[in-house]
Amino acid sequence: MAFKPNYNLQRAERNRQQQAKREAKQREREAAVARRKAEQQDAPAEPPQPDEPAAS
């Protein structure tokens, strides 16, 4: 005879998987934010000056 299904255990396992997926996605977002902030800090504060003056 087969075991009686344990729905609470199955539900808890699904919830753990969902939580792990959410945490992984959040870590990816935080890494992307950190990369953007690092790029922004490395970029010059002033816009680059054009090489040639504008012809008027």
N, C-alpha and C positions, 0 to 999 in steps of 0.2 A: 504494500500500500504506500502511496506517495505521502510526503509530508504535507501538512496543512500549511497554506501560504501565510507568511507573516507580513501583512501589509504595512504595519508600522515600520518594520525593518527596511522594507523596500522603499517606502516613502522617505525614510531618513537617509538612505543611500542616494536617492535622487536629489534630495535637498543638499547633501554634501557635494555632489557633482556640480550642481548649479552654483553653489557658493564658490567652489574652486574656480569655475569658469568666470564668474564675476570678478573674483580677485585677480585672476590672470589678466583679464581685460583692463582692469583698473591699473595694474602695474604697467601694462603697455602704454596706457594713456599718460601715466606719470612720467614714463621714460621719454615719450614724445615731447611732453612739456619741457622736461629738463634739456633735451636736445635743442628745442627752439630757443629756450632762454640762453643756452650756451652760445648758440649762433648769433643771437641778438647782441650779446655782450662782446663777442669777437668782432662784430661789424662796427665800422666807424660811426661815431655819433652824428657827424655832419654828412650831408649828401656829397658824393664825389663831384669835384669841380670838372667842368668840361675841358677837354684838351685845347680846343680851339674856341676863341671868343666868337660870340654870335655876330653875324654880319648885319649891320643896321643900315 
